[in-house]
Amino acid sequence: MVHQHQQQARRRTPCRQWESAFAVIEPGAFYPEGALWYRNRLYYAEMTRERIVVRNGAKSATFWRRAGCGPTSIAGLPGGFVVACHDERAVARVSAEGRTVSIIARASSIVAA
């Protein structure tokens, strides 16, 4: 007779082979989401911290910040990026240097209330 805990251990075993393949690269990240790998850098959003973070090798830094935005993702464009702002219900265009170029659209202007 196979006990329940033995069955559960058997089901988990194949996943354990992958545990050593993954590593935490940014222990200080706070709910990172909407990641983008672009030109050998990792960009990700931290919605509650109102910022986009960039990681190049072993170092992370705030790339872009906008109060009230609540960024959830970033995507590359020629010459810069676009950032989805959840809290602001908008899309921000951001330069390659991390400066706000413009607010492209606000949901209230494209969706009837």
TIPANU-832244 format. One record per residue (C-alpha): residue in one letter; chain; x, y, z. Coordinates in Angstrom, 1 decimal, m for minus. Layout:
SITE   res   chain     east    north       up
SITE     a       A        X        Y        Z
...
//
This chain:
SITE   res   chain     east    north       up
SITE     m       A      0.0      0.0      0.0
SITE     v       A      1.3      3.4     m1.0
SITE     h       A      0.6      6.2      1.5
SITE     q       A     m0.7      9.5      0.3
SITE     h       A      2.4     11.5      1.2
SITE     q       A      4.5      9.0     m0.9
SITE     q       A      2.2      9.6     m3.8
SITE     q       A      2.6     13.4     m3.4
SITE     a       A      6.4     13.1     m3.2
SITE     r       A      6.4     11.0     m6.4
SITE     r       A      4.4     13.7     m8.2
SITE     r       A      6.7     16.4     m7.2
SITE     t       A     10.0     14.6     m8.0
SITE     p       A     10.1     15.5    m11.8
SITE     c       A      9.9     19.2    m10.9
SITE     r       A     12.8     19.0     m8.4
SITE     q       A     15.2     18.4    m11.3
SITE     w       A     14.6     22.0    m12.4
SITE     e       A     15.0     23.6     m9.0
SITE     s       A     18.8     24.0     m9.5
SITE     a       A     18.3     25.6    m12.9
SITE     f       A     16.5     28.7    m11.4
SITE     a       A     18.0     31.3     m9.2
SITE     v       A     16.6     34.5     m7.6
SITE     i       A     18.4     37.3     m9.4
SITE     e       A     16.8     40.3     m7.5
SITE     p       A     15.8     39.5     m3.9
SITE     g       A     14.6     43.1     m3.4
SITE     a       A     12.1     43.0     m6.2
SITE     f       A      8.5     43.6     m5.1
SITE     y       A      6.0     41.7     m7.2
SITE     p       A      7.8     42.1    m10.5
SITE     e       A      5.6     41.7    m13.6
SITE     g       A      5.3     42.5    m17.3
SITE     a       A      9.0     41.6    m17.9
SITE     l       A     10.8     42.5    m21.1
SITE     w       A     14.3     41.2    m22.2
SITE     y       A     15.6     44.0    m24.5
SITE     r       A     19.1     44.6    m25.7
SITE     n       A     20.7     42.4    m23.0
SITE     r       A     18.8     44.0    m20.2
SITE     l       A     15.8     42.9    m18.1
SITE     y       A     13.1     45.4    m17.6
SITE     y       A     10.1     44.8    m15.3
SITE     a       A      7.3     46.7    m13.6
SITE     e       A      6.7     47.1     m9.9
SITE     m       A      3.2     48.5     m9.8
SITE     t       A      2.9     49.4     m6.1
SITE     r       A      6.3     51.1     m6.2
SITE     e       A      5.3     53.2     m9.2
SITE     r       A      8.4     52.2    m11.3
SITE     i       A     10.0     50.3    m14.1
SITE     v       A     13.3     48.6    m13.0
SITE     v       A     16.1     47.7    m15.3
SITE     r       A     18.7     45.0    m14.6
SITE     n       A     22.0     44.8    m16.4
SITE     g       A     24.1     41.9    m15.2
SITE     a       A     24.3     42.0    m11.4
SITE     k       A     22.9     45.5    m10.9
SITE     s       A     19.3     46.8    m10.8
SITE     a       A     18.2     50.4    m10.9
SITE     t       A     15.0     52.4    m11.3
SITE     f       A     14.7     53.1    m15.0
SITE     w       A     11.4     55.1    m15.0
SITE     r       A      8.9     56.4    m12.4
SITE     r       A      5.6     58.2    m12.6
SITE     a       A      3.4     58.9     m9.6
SITE     g       A     m0.1     57.6    m10.0
SITE     c       A      0.8     55.3    m13.0
SITE     g       A      0.9     51.9    m11.4
SITE     p       A      2.9     50.3    m14.2
SITE     t       A      2.1     46.7    m15.1
SITE     s       A      4.2     46.1    m18.2
SITE     i       A      6.8     47.5    m20.6
SITE     a       A      7.3     46.9    m24.3
SITE     g       A     10.0     48.1    m26.7
SITE     l       A      9.5     50.6    m29.5
SITE     p       A     12.1     52.1    m31.9
SITE     g       A     13.8     54.7    m29.8
SITE     g       A     12.1     53.9    m26.5
SITE     f       A      9.3     52.0    m24.8
SITE     v       A      5.6     52.0    m24.0
SITE     v       A      4.4     51.4    m20.4
SITE     a       A      0.9     50.3    m19.4
SITE     c       A     m0.3     52.4    m16.5
SITE     h       A     m3.0     50.4    m14.7
SITE     d       A     m3.8     53.0    m12.0
SITE     e       A     m3.8     55.9    m14.4
SITE     r       A     m5.6     53.9    m17.1
SITE     a       A     m3.2     55.2    m19.6
SITE     v       A     m0.2     54.2    m21.8
SITE     a       A      3.0     56.2    m21.4
SITE     r       A      5.6     56.6    m24.1
SITE     v       A      9.1     56.5    m22.5
SITE     s       A     12.4     57.5    m24.1
SITE     a       A     15.4     55.1    m24.2
SITE     e       A     16.9     57.2    m21.4
SITE     g       A     13.9     56.6    m19.1
SITE     r       A     12.1     60.0    m19.5
SITE     t       A      8.4     60.4    m20.1
SITE     v       A      7.8     61.5    m23.7
SITE     s       A      4.0     61.6    m23.7
SITE     i       A      0.9     60.0    m22.4
SITE     i       A     m0.5     58.3    m25.5
SITE     a       A     m4.0     57.5    m24.3
SITE     r       A     m6.2     57.6    m21.3
SITE     a       A     m8.9     55.0    m21.1
SITE     s       A    m11.6     57.6    m20.4
SITE     s       A    m10.8     59.2    m23.8
SITE     i       A    m11.2     56.0    m25.8
SITE     v       A    m13.9     54.2    m23.9
SITE     a       A    m17.4     55.6    m23.4
SITE     a       A    m18.4     55.8    m19.7
//
